[in-house]
């Protein structure tokens, strides 16, 4: 299971909920989650914000789920 799907399910979100939170069309989100499509930098940023994680975690550059401190 991809990290993206794992995080989404941990939050109890559906792909439609992710569409509402990120503005990424559900069919595109589904393709990103299944690995059939890559996300853009902006899409990655939106997904990381919605799932309260870091872009590095989504890109598998770290195993730390917690996001970095964000600017206020």
VOZA-672774 format. One record per residue: z, x, y negated of N, C-alpha, C in turn; residue in one letter; residue number from 1; chain. Coordinates in steps of 0.1 Angstrom, whole numbers, m for minus. Example, Ala and Ser with C-alpha at 12.3 -4.5 7.8 and 13.67 -1.06 7.14 Angstrom:
<pts>
nw=78; nu=132; nv=57; caw=78; cau=123; cav=45; cw=78; cu=132; cv=33; bapa=A; miba=1; drenlum=A
nw=71; nu=128; nv=22; caw=71; cau=137; cav=11; cw=79; cu=129; cv=0; bapa=S; miba=2; drenlum=A
</pts>
This chain:
<pts>
nw=0; nu=8; nv=12; caw=0; cau=0; cav=0; cw=0; cu=9; cv=m12; bapa=X; miba=1; drenlum=A
nw=m8; nu=5; nv=m22; caw=m9; cau=13; cav=m34; cw=4; cu=12; cv=m42; bapa=X; miba=2; drenlum=A
nw=6; nu=22; nv=m51; caw=18; cau=21; cav=m59; cw=17; cu=9; cv=m69; bapa=X; miba=3; drenlum=A
nw=5; nu=7; nv=m73; caw=3; cau=m4; cav=m82; cw=7; cu=m18; cv=m76; bapa=X; miba=4; drenlum=A
nw=3; nu=m20; nv=m64; caw=6; cau=m32; cav=m57; cw=21; cu=m33; cv=m54; bapa=X; miba=5; drenlum=A
nw=26; nu=m21; nv=m50; caw=41; cau=m21; cav=m46; cw=49; cu=m24; cv=m59; bapa=X; miba=6; drenlum=A
nw=46; nu=m19; nv=m70; caw=53; cau=m22; cav=m82; cw=52; cu=m36; cv=m86; bapa=X; miba=7; drenlum=A
nw=40; nu=m42; nv=m85; caw=37; cau=m55; cav=m89; cw=46; cu=m65; cv=m80; bapa=X; miba=8; drenlum=A
nw=46; nu=m62; nv=m67; caw=53; cau=m71; cav=m58; cw=69; cu=m69; cv=m60; bapa=X; miba=9; drenlum=A
nw=73; nu=m57; nv=m63; caw=87; cau=m55; cav=m66; cw=92; cu=m64; cv=m78; bapa=X; miba=10; drenlum=A
nw=83; nu=m65; nv=m88; caw=86; cau=m73; cav=m100; cw=84; cu=m88; cv=m97; bapa=X; miba=11; drenlum=A
nw=78; nu=m92; nv=m86; caw=75; cau=m106; cav=m82; cw=64; cu=m111; cv=m90; bapa=X; miba=12; drenlum=A
nw=55; nu=m103; nv=m95; caw=43; cau=m107; cav=m102; cw=31; cu=m110; cv=m93; bapa=X; miba=13; drenlum=A
nw=23; nu=m120; nv=m97; caw=10; cau=m122; cav=m91; cw=0; cu=m114; cv=m99; bapa=X; miba=14; drenlum=A
nw=m12; nu=m114; nv=m93; caw=m23; cau=m107; cav=m101; cw=m27; cu=m116; cv=m113; bapa=X; miba=15; drenlum=A
nw=m25; nu=m129; nv=m113; caw=m27; cau=m137; cav=m124; cw=m17; cu=m134; cv=m135; bapa=X; miba=16; drenlum=A
nw=m4; nu=m132; nv=m131; caw=6; cau=m128; cav=m141; cw=2; cu=m114; cv=m147; bapa=X; miba=17; drenlum=A
nw=m3; nu=m105; nv=m139; caw=m7; cau=m92; cav=m145; cw=m18; cu=m94; cv=m155; bapa=X; miba=18; drenlum=A
nw=m27; nu=m103; nv=m152; caw=m38; cau=m106; cav=m161; cw=m32; cu=m111; cv=m175; bapa=X; miba=19; drenlum=A
nw=m22; nu=m119; nv=m174; caw=m16; cau=m124; cav=m187; cw=m9; cu=m113; cv=m194; bapa=X; miba=20; drenlum=A
nw=m2; nu=m104; nv=m187; caw=5; cau=m93; cav=m193; cw=m3; cu=m82; cv=m198; bapa=X; miba=21; drenlum=A
nw=m15; nu=m79; nv=m192; caw=m23; cau=m68; cav=m196; cw=m36; cu=m71; cv=m202; bapa=X; miba=22; drenlum=A
nw=m41; nu=m83; nv=m201; caw=m54; cau=m87; cav=m206; cw=m65; cu=m82; cv=m198; bapa=X; miba=23; drenlum=A
nw=m62; nu=m77; nv=m186; caw=m72; cau=m72; cav=m176; cw=m76; cu=m84; cv=m167; bapa=X; miba=24; drenlum=A
nw=m89; nu=m88; nv=m166; caw=m93; cau=m99; cav=m158; cw=m88; cu=m97; cv=m144; bapa=X; miba=25; drenlum=A
nw=m83; nu=m108; nv=m138; caw=m77; cau=m108; cav=m125; cw=m86; cu=m102; cv=m114; bapa=X; miba=26; drenlum=A
nw=m99; nu=m104; nv=m115; caw=m108; cau=m99; cav=m105; cw=m110; cu=m84; cv=m107; bapa=X; miba=27; drenlum=A
nw=m110; nu=m79; nv=m119; caw=m110; cau=m65; cav=m122; cw=m97; cu=m58; cv=m117; bapa=X; miba=28; drenlum=A
nw=m86; nu=m65; nv=m120; caw=m73; cau=m60; cav=m116; cw=m72; cu=m58; cv=m101; bapa=X; miba=29; drenlum=A
nw=m77; nu=m68; nv=m94; caw=m77; cau=m68; cav=m79; cw=m85; cu=m56; cv=m74; bapa=X; miba=30; drenlum=A
nw=m96; nu=m53; nv=m80; caw=m104; cau=m42; cav=m76; cw=m97; cu=m29; cv=m79; bapa=X; miba=31; drenlum=A
nw=m90; nu=m28; nv=m91; caw=m82; cau=m16; cav=m94; cw=m71; cu=m14; cv=m83; bapa=X; miba=32; drenlum=A
nw=m64; nu=m25; nv=m80; caw=m53; cau=m24; cav=m71; cw=m58; cu=m20; cv=m57; bapa=X; miba=33; drenlum=A
nw=m70; nu=m24; nv=m53; caw=m75; cau=m21; cav=m39; cw=m82; cu=m8; cv=m39; bapa=X; miba=34; drenlum=A
nw=m84; nu=m1; nv=m50; caw=m91; cau=11; cav=m51; cw=m106; cu=11; cv=m52; bapa=X; miba=35; drenlum=A
nw=m111; nu=m1; nv=m54; caw=m126; cau=m3; cav=m55; cw=m131; cu=0; cv=m69; bapa=X; miba=36; drenlum=A
nw=m121; nu=2; nv=m78; caw=m125; cau=4; cav=m92; cw=m114; cu=13; cv=m98; bapa=X; miba=37; drenlum=A
nw=m118; nu=22; nv=m107; caw=m108; cau=30; cav=m114; cw=m104; cu=23; cv=m127; bapa=X; miba=38; drenlum=A
nw=m92; nu=25; nv=m132; caw=m88; cau=19; cav=m145; cw=m91; cu=30; cv=m156; bapa=X; miba=39; drenlum=A
nw=m93; nu=24; nv=m168; caw=m94; cau=33; cav=m179; cw=m81; cu=37; cv=m184; bapa=X; miba=40; drenlum=A
nw=m81; nu=47; nv=m193; caw=m68; cau=51; cav=m199; cw=m60; cu=39; cv=m205; bapa=X; miba=41; drenlum=A
nw=m67; nu=31; nv=m213; caw=m61; cau=20; cav=m219; cw=m56; cu=10; cv=m209; bapa=X; miba=42; drenlum=A
nw=m63; nu=7; nv=m199; caw=m58; cau=m2; cav=m188; cw=m46; cu=4; cv=m181; bapa=X; miba=43; drenlum=A
nw=m46; nu=17; nv=m179; caw=m35; cau=23; cav=m172; cw=m22; cu=22; cv=m181; bapa=X; miba=44; drenlum=A
nw=m24; nu=24; nv=m194; caw=m13; cau=23; cav=m204; cw=m7; cu=8; cv=m204; bapa=X; miba=45; drenlum=A
nw=m16; nu=m2; nv=m204; caw=m12; cau=m16; cav=m204; cw=m4; cu=m19; cv=m191; bapa=X; miba=46; drenlum=A
nw=m10; nu=m14; nv=m180; caw=m3; cau=m17; cav=m167; cw=10; cu=m10; cv=m166; bapa=X; miba=47; drenlum=A
nw=11; nu=2; nv=m170; caw=24; cau=10; cav=m170; cw=34; cu=2; cv=m178; bapa=X; miba=48; drenlum=A
nw=30; nu=m3; nv=m190; caw=39; cau=m10; cav=m199; cw=44; cu=m23; cv=m192; bapa=X; miba=49; drenlum=A
nw=35; nu=m30; nv=m186; caw=38; cau=m43; cav=m180; cw=47; cu=m41; cv=m168; bapa=X; miba=50; drenlum=A
nw=46; nu=m30; nv=m161; caw=54; cau=m28; cav=m149; cw=66; cu=m19; cv=m151; bapa=X; miba=51; drenlum=A
nw=68; nu=m15; nv=m164; caw=79; cau=m7; cav=m168; cw=80; cu=6; cv=m160; bapa=X; miba=52; drenlum=A
nw=69; nu=13; nv=m160; caw=68; cau=26; cav=m153; cw=60; cu=36; cv=m162; bapa=X; miba=53; drenlum=A
nw=57; nu=48; nv=m157; caw=49; cau=57; cav=m165; cw=35; cu=58; cv=m159; bapa=X; miba=54; drenlum=A
nw=26; nu=62; nv=m168; caw=12; cau=64; cav=m164; cw=12; cu=75; cv=m153; bapa=X; miba=55; drenlum=A
nw=20; nu=85; nv=m154; caw=21; cau=96; cav=m144; cw=24; cu=91; cv=m130; bapa=X; miba=56; drenlum=A
nw=33; nu=81; nv=m130; caw=37; cau=75; cav=m117; cw=25; cu=67; cv=m111; bapa=X; miba=57; drenlum=A
nw=18; nu=60; nv=m119; caw=6; cau=53; cav=m114; cw=m5; cu=62; cv=m110; bapa=X; miba=58; drenlum=A
nw=m6; nu=74; nv=m116; caw=m16; cau=84; cav=m113; cw=m12; cu=93; cv=m101; bapa=X; miba=59; drenlum=A
nw=0; nu=90; nv=m96; caw=6; cau=98; cav=m85; cw=9; cu=113; cv=m89; bapa=X; miba=60; drenlum=A
nw=12; nu=115; nv=m102; caw=15; cau=128; cav=m106; cw=30; cu=131; cv=m105; bapa=X; miba=61; drenlum=A
nw=38; nu=120; nv=m103; caw=52; cau=121; cav=m102; cw=57; cu=110; cv=m92; bapa=X; miba=62; drenlum=A
nw=69; nu=112; nv=m87; caw=75; cau=102; cav=m78; cw=86; cu=94; cv=m85; bapa=X; miba=63; drenlum=A
nw=88; nu=97; nv=m98; caw=98; cau=91; cav=m106; cw=92; cu=78; cv=m112; bapa=X; miba=64; drenlum=A
nw=98; nu=66; nv=m108; caw=93; cau=53; cav=m112; cw=97; cu=50; cv=m127; bapa=X; miba=65; drenlum=A
nw=108; nu=55; nv=m131; caw=113; cau=52; cav=m144; cw=104; cu=57; cv=m155; bapa=X; miba=66; drenlum=A
nw=101; nu=49; nv=m165; caw=93; cau=54; cav=m176; cw=100; cu=63; cv=m185; bapa=X; miba=67; drenlum=A
nw=92; nu=71; nv=m193; caw=97; cau=80; cav=m203; cw=103; cu=71; cv=m214; bapa=X; miba=68; drenlum=A
nw=112; nu=76; nv=m222; caw=117; cau=69; cav=m233; cw=106; cu=65; cv=m242; bapa=X; miba=69; drenlum=A
nw=105; nu=53; nv=m247; caw=94; cau=48; cav=m255; cw=98; cu=48; cv=m270; bapa=X; miba=70; drenlum=A
nw=88; nu=50; nv=m278; caw=91; cau=49; cav=m293; cw=95; cu=35; cv=m297; bapa=X; miba=71; drenlum=A
nw=103; nu=34; nv=m307; caw=107; cau=21; cav=m312; cw=100; cu=17; cv=m324; bapa=X; miba=72; drenlum=A
</pts>
